[in-house]
Amino acid sequence: MDNRVSKISTKSPAPMSTTRAQQALHETIRTQLRYEILSGLLPVGQPLKQDALAQRFNASRIPVREALRQLESEGLVVHQLNRGAVVAGMSMDQILEMLDIRIALECHAARLAVPNMVEQDYQTMEKILEAYSKADTVQEWAEYNRRFHLALGSAANNRRLRRLIEDFCLNTDRYTHVLMSKATGKEGPQSDHYRILEACRRRDVPAVVQLLEEHITETKRELLAIARAGDDQPTLAQPTPATA
């Protein structure tokens, strides 16, 4: 496996029991690999060899195995016969199903979040959208889109709900943004984002929910149109940075 991302420190600042150290280490490994998968540094089909990862993170195979197991439960890793763990791909049908789940989760979070929002929440979303507007690559668009959607539901104050949204949001964005950039560029989605933010400032919960559902549904429609045109593949490739 290529090592395009620098190693992260796995040394603890204070002594820990073996069990606690392994627990912290497998979470560190999972977090780093998760970032590399979702950012496109590790492409679909990339082998994730336990021995190589153990050497990279200066760990035994136990925390590596647990990290891969958790990534598999998130749909980011799959085990293949004679290959072991590899970065998972996703079919068009699977992406569309996950977008349906996103609609349900994110709209529910918005219903909870909007009544709790304060000026700091609006400013956070505004800054994200300003950075999104200045971004030049598909990879950056995907990252700021992710941040905006997570910020939108943050005031729901529900960590488990946020984690579910994060998993499904991130896991679809790595596939959809390259395809969507071909179909719509960034202006259409960005316009949707600003309308959602304006509705949040008005504390108009029904409008936020409706705009958010339409926003994600439009992504589904565009992907289906791409599929009809024959631009989709049986397993969609991992996005790579590309200048818009």
C-alpha positions in Angstrom: 0.0 0.0 0.0 1.4 3.4 -0.9 2.0 5.8 1.9 0.9 9.1 0.6 -0.3 10.3 3.9 2.3 10.8 6.6 2.3 8.5 9.6 0.5 9.8 12.6 1.8 9.4 16.1 0.3 6.5 18.1 2.3 7.1 21.3 0.3 7.8 24.4 1.4 10.8 26.5 0.7 8.8 29.6 0.9 5.0 30.5 -2.3 3.0 29.8 -3.3 -0.5 30.4 -2.9 -2.9 27.4 -6.7 -3.0 26.8 -7.1 0.8 26.9 -4.0 1.3 24.7 -5.3 -1.1 22.1 -8.8 0.5 22.2 -7.3 4.0 21.6 -5.0 2.7 18.9 -7.6 0.9 16.8 -9.7 4.1 16.9 -6.7 6.1 15.7 -6.1 3.7 12.9 -9.7 3.7 11.9 -9.9 7.5 11.9 -6.9 7.9 9.7 -7.9 5.1 7.2 -11.4 6.5 7.1 -10.1 9.9 6.2 -7.9 8.5 3.5 -10.7 6.5 2.0 -13.2 9.3 2.1 -10.8 11.9 0.7 -9.8 9.7 -2.2 -6.2 9.0 -1.1 -7.1 5.3 -0.9 -9.0 4.4 -4.1 -11.6 1.8 -4.6 -10.0 -1.7 -4.7 -6.9 -0.6 -2.8 -5.7 -3.6 -0.7 -5.5 -3.0 3.1 -2.9 -5.6 4.2 -2.9 -6.1 8.0 0.8 -6.7 8.2 1.6 -3.5 6.2 -0.8 -1.4 8.3 0.5 -2.8 11.5 4.0 -1.8 10.5 2.9 1.6 9.4 1.1 2.4 12.7 3.7 0.6 14.8 0.9 -1.7 16.1 0.1 -5.3 16.4 -2.5 -6.9 14.1 -5.2 -6.8 16.8 -6.0 -3.1 16.6 -5.6 -3.1 12.8 -8.1 -6.0 12.5 -10.6 -4.2 14.8 -10.2 -0.9 12.8 -10.8 -2.8 9.5 -13.8 -4.5 11.1 -15.4 -1.2 12.0 -14.7 0.3 8.6 -16.4 -2.7 7.1 -19.4 -2.1 9.2 -19.5 1.4 7.8 -19.4 0.1 4.2 -16.0 1.6 3.5 -14.1 -1.7 3.5 -15.0 -5.1 2.1 -13.3 -8.5 2.4 -12.6 -10.3 -0.9 -11.7 -13.9 -1.5 -7.9 -14.3 -1.8 -7.4 -10.5 -1.4 -8.4 -9.8 2.1 -9.6 -6.3 3.0 -9.9 -3.7 0.2 -11.5 -0.3 -0.1 -15.1 -0.8 -1.0 -16.9 0.4 -4.1 -20.6 1.1 -4.4 -23.1 0.4 -7.2 -25.5 3.1 -8.4 -28.4 1.3 -6.8 -26.6 1.3 -3.5 -25.8 5.0 -3.7 -29.5 5.8 -4.4 -30.6 3.7 -1.5 -28.2 5.5 0.8 -29.4 8.9 -0.5 -32.9 7.9 0.6 -31.5 7.2 4.1 -29.7 10.5 4.0 -33.0 12.3 3.4 -34.7 10.6 6.4 -31.7 11.2 8.7 -30.8 14.8 7.7 -34.4 16.0 7.6 -35.1 14.6 11.0 -31.9 16.3 12.3 -32.9 19.6 10.8 -36.3 19.5 12.5 -34.5 19.1 15.8 -31.7 21.5 15.0 -33.3 24.6 13.6 -35.2 25.7 16.8 -31.9 25.4 18.7 -29.8 27.5 16.3 -28.1 30.7 17.4 -26.0 33.3 15.5 -22.8 31.2 15.9 -24.5 28.3 14.0 -25.5 30.6 11.1 -22.0 32.1 11.0 -20.4 28.7 10.9 -22.5 27.6 8.0 -21.8 31.0 6.3 -18.1 30.5 6.5 -18.3 27.0 5.1 -20.3 28.2 2.1 -17.8 31.1 1.5 -15.0 28.6 1.4 -17.1 26.3 -0.8 -17.5 29.2 -3.3 -13.8 29.8 -3.4 -12.9 26.2 -3.9 -11.6 25.0 -7.3 -11.5 21.2 -7.1 -14.2 18.5 -6.8 -12.4 17.2 -3.7 -12.7 20.5 -2.0 -16.4 20.8 -3.0 -17.1 17.4 -1.5 -15.3 18.4 1.8 -17.2 21.7 2.2 -20.5 20.1 1.2 -19.8 17.5 4.0 -19.1 20.2 6.5 -22.2 22.2 5.6 -24.5 19.2 6.0 -23.0 18.3 9.3 -23.2 21.9 10.6 -26.8 22.0 9.6 -27.7 19.2 11.9 -25.2 20.0 14.7 -27.7 22.0 16.8 -29.8 18.8 17.1 -27.5 18.0 20.0 -27.7 14.3 19.2 -24.3 12.6 18.9 -25.6 9.3 17.6 -27.8 10.9 15.0 -24.8 13.0 13.9 -22.6 9.9 13.6 -25.2 8.2 11.4 -25.5 11.3 9.2 -21.7 11.5 9.0 -21.4 7.9 8.0 -24.0 8.0 5.2 -23.2 11.6 4.1 -19.5 10.9 3.7 -19.9 7.5 2.2 -22.0 8.8 -0.7 -20.2 12.1 -1.3 -17.0 10.3 -2.3 -18.9 8.8 -5.2 -21.4 11.5 -6.2 -19.3 14.6 -6.4 -17.3 13.7 -9.5 -20.5 12.7 -11.3 -22.5 15.7 -10.0 -19.7 18.1 -11.0 -20.1 16.9 -14.6 -23.9 17.4 -14.5 -24.4 20.6 -12.5 -21.0 22.1 -11.4 -21.1 23.7 -8.0 -23.4 26.6 -8.6 -26.7 24.6 -8.3 -25.9 22.9 -5.1 -24.4 26.0 -3.6 -27.5 28.0 -4.4 -29.5 25.3 -2.6 -27.2 25.7 0.4 -27.8 29.4 0.7 -31.5 29.0 0.5 -31.4 26.4 3.3 -29.3 28.8 5.4 -31.7 31.7 4.8 -34.6 29.5 6.0 -32.6 28.5 9.0 -32.1 32.2 9.9 -35.9 32.6 9.7 -36.3 29.6 11.9 -38.7 28.2 9.2 -38.4 24.5 10.0 -40.9 23.3 7.3 -39.0 25.3 4.7 -35.6 24.0 5.8 -36.9 20.4 5.7 -38.5 20.8 2.3 -35.4 22.5 0.8 -33.1 19.9 2.2 -35.2 17.0 0.9 -35.4 18.6 -2.6 -31.7 19.2 -2.5 -30.8 15.6 -1.9 -33.6 14.4 -4.2 -32.2 16.5 -7.0 -28.9 14.7 -6.6 -30.8 11.4 -7.0 -32.4 12.7 -10.2 -29.1 13.8 -11.7 -27.5 10.5 -10.9 -30.3 8.6 -12.5 -30.0 10.8 -15.6 -26.3 10.0 -15.7 -27.1 6.3 -15.4 -29.6 6.5 -18.3 -27.0 8.1 -20.4 -24.6 5.2 -19.8 -22.1 7.2 -17.8 -22.2 5.0 -14.7 -20.1 2.0 -14.0 -21.0 -1.3 -12.2 -18.8 -0.1 -9.3 -18.2 3.6 -9.2 -14.7 4.8 -8.9 -13.2 6.8 -6.1 -13.1 10.6 -6.8 -9.8 12.2 -7.5 -9.0 15.9 -7.3 -9.9 17.6 -10.5 -9.9 21.3 -11.4 -13.5 22.5 -12.2 
